[in-house]
Amino acid sequence: MSVGAETGRDLPGLARRVVDAFAESAARRRDHDALMDTALARLFELYQATTPAQRRSPAGQNLNATLAELLVSGSNPDRMGLYVVRTQTAADHGRHEGYRPACWRRSMLQILGDEFVPWERFMRQGDLDSIPRIDDALEAIAAEAGPTSVEEIPLWVPRTHWWWWEPARQRGEEVAGMTRADTGPLDPITD
């Protein structure tokens, strides 16, 4: 990826940081549960600095191929599984520990799968099966979630990430087209 004129950011440098973070996560064996969080944070930085066209460019496709290899290497399958479990736990406990962190974790999974490497290329079947349960939990607790208003939803959140809008929708606020059913299938396997 080249330096983005519109962002003024060093995209090759950001891409290297992503690869390095996922490589470190793959290489480390124990006691580093935060490595996947760090890798996904680096990926999010790259996501924000790039356009969909840049992510689909030849350089973007090369990055995605490297990420696909790293995601199935070393400790990464276990770490991704743990990330999914922790996302499920965050969703299940969202009414007590905060709905927003659960939404954040769920969005990181969706961005990884939609914008970089499709889930079926790296997730274990059990982890894939957990995604609908995470969504069910987010939908179930949204009515009791903290006072997340439409104005509090970060600007970067894609419209298809319905979980961010669900508390406001369940309170009857105007959020046209932001229901789980209206956003269509979110699982890349069914697309």
C-alpha positions in Angstrom: 0.0 0.0 0.0 1.3 3.4 -0.8 1.1 6.6 1.3 -2.4 7.9 1.2 -2.6 11.4 -0.1 -5.9 12.0 1.5 -4.8 10.8 4.9 -1.2 11.8 4.8 -0.5 8.5 6.6 2.3 6.0 5.9 0.1 3.1 4.7 3.1 0.8 4.2 4.2 1.5 7.8 0.7 0.9 9.1 0.5 -2.4 7.1 3.9 -3.5 8.5 2.6 -2.8 12.1 -0.4 -5.0 11.4 1.7 -7.8 10.0 4.1 -7.5 12.9 1.3 -7.6 15.5 -0.3 -10.7 14.0 3.1 -12.4 13.5 4.0 -11.7 17.2 0.6 -13.1 18.2 1.3 -16.3 16.1 4.8 -16.7 17.5 4.2 -16.2 21.2 2.9 -19.3 23.1 1.7 -18.4 26.6 0.6 -15.6 28.8 -0.1 -13.0 26.1 -3.8 -12.8 25.8 -3.7 -9.1 24.8 -1.8 -9.9 21.6 -4.9 -10.4 19.6 -6.4 -7.2 21.0 -3.3 -5.4 19.9 -3.2 -6.9 16.5 -6.9 -6.0 15.9 -6.2 -2.5 17.2 -3.4 -2.1 14.6 -5.8 -3.5 11.9 -8.4 -1.0 12.9 -5.8 1.9 12.5 -5.2 0.6 9.0 -8.9 0.3 8.3 -9.5 3.9 9.3 -6.6 5.1 7.2 -7.6 3.3 4.0 -10.5 3.3 1.6 -12.3 0.2 0.3 -10.5 0.7 -3.0 -7.1 0.7 -1.3 -8.0 -2.4 0.6 -8.9 -4.1 -2.7 -5.8 -2.9 -4.5 -3.0 -5.4 -5.4 -1.0 -4.2 -2.3 -4.2 -4.6 -0.2 -4.7 -8.1 -1.6 -1.1 -9.0 -0.8 -1.6 -7.8 2.8 -4.8 -9.8 3.1 -3.1 -12.9 1.8 -0.3 -12.4 4.4 -2.9 -11.9 7.1 -4.8 -15.0 6.0 -1.6 -17.1 6.5 -0.9 -15.5 9.9 -4.4 -16.0 11.2 -4.1 -19.8 10.8 -0.5 -19.9 12.1 1.0 -20.7 15.5 -1.1 -19.4 18.4 -3.4 -17.3 16.3 -6.2 -19.8 15.9 -6.4 -20.2 19.7 -6.1 -16.5 20.3 -8.9 -15.8 17.8 -11.0 -18.4 19.5 -10.4 -16.7 22.8 -11.3 -13.3 21.3 -14.6 -14.8 20.1 -15.3 -16.3 23.5 -14.5 -12.9 25.2 -16.7 -11.2 22.7 -19.5 -13.6 23.6 -18.9 -13.0 27.3 -18.9 -9.2 26.7 -22.2 -9.5 24.9 -23.7 -11.7 27.6 -22.7 -9.3 30.3 -23.2 -6.1 28.4 -26.0 -4.9 30.6 -23.6 -5.1 33.6 -20.2 -4.3 32.1 -21.1 -2.0 29.3 -22.8 -2.6 25.9 -20.3 -0.4 24.1 -17.2 -2.7 24.7 -19.3 -5.6 23.4 -20.2 -3.6 20.3 -16.5 -2.7 19.8 -15.4 -6.3 19.9 -18.2 -7.4 17.6 -17.3 -4.7 15.1 -13.6 -5.7 15.1 -14.6 -9.2 14.1 -16.9 -7.9 11.4 -14.2 -5.5 10.0 -11.6 -8.2 9.9 -14.0 -10.5 8.0 -15.6 -8.0 5.7 -12.6 -5.8 4.8 -9.5 -8.0 5.1 -9.9 -11.8 5.4 -13.2 -13.6 5.2 -14.0 -15.5 8.3 -14.2 -18.9 6.7 -10.5 -18.7 5.7 -9.3 -18.6 9.3 -12.0 -19.1 11.9 -12.7 -22.5 13.4 -16.3 -23.8 12.9 -17.1 -23.4 16.6 -16.0 -19.8 16.5 -18.1 -19.2 13.4 -21.1 -20.8 15.1 -20.6 -18.3 18.0 -21.2 -15.2 15.9 -25.0 -15.6 15.7 -25.1 -16.3 19.5 -23.1 -13.1 20.0 -25.6 -11.2 17.9 -28.6 -12.8 19.8 -27.0 -11.7 23.1 -26.5 -8.2 21.8 -30.0 -7.9 20.6 -31.4 -9.4 23.9 -29.6 -7.0 26.2 -29.9 -3.9 24.1 -33.1 -2.7 25.9 -31.2 -2.8 29.2 -27.9 -1.4 27.8 -26.6 1.9 29.1 -27.8 5.1 27.6 -26.2 4.6 24.3 -27.8 7.2 22.0 -27.4 7.5 18.3 -25.2 10.6 18.8 -22.8 8.5 20.8 -22.1 6.0 18.1 -18.6 6.5 16.6 -18.6 8.0 13.1 -16.5 5.2 11.8 -19.1 2.5 12.5 -20.5 1.1 9.2 -24.3 1.2 8.9 -24.4 -2.6 8.7 -23.1 -2.9 12.3 -26.7 -2.8 13.6 -25.7 -3.7 17.2 -24.5 -0.1 17.8 -28.0 1.2 17.0 -30.0 -1.5 18.7 -30.4 0.1 22.2 -31.8 3.3 20.5 -34.0 1.4 18.2 -35.5 -0.6 21.1 -36.1 2.6 23.0 -38.2 3.8 20.0 -35.7 6.4 18.6 -35.7 7.0 14.9 -33.0 4.7 13.4 -34.5 3.8 10.1 -33.1 0.6 8.5 -30.9 -0.2 11.5 -32.5 -3.4 12.7 -30.7 -6.7 12.6 -33.1 -8.0 9.9 -32.8 -4.9 7.7 -29.0 -5.0 7.5 -29.1 -8.4 5.7 -26.8 -11.3 6.4 -23.6 -10.3 8.2 -21.9 -13.7 8.0 -19.6 -13.7 4.9 -20.2 -17.4 4.5 -23.8 -16.9 3.6 -23.2 -14.1 1.2 
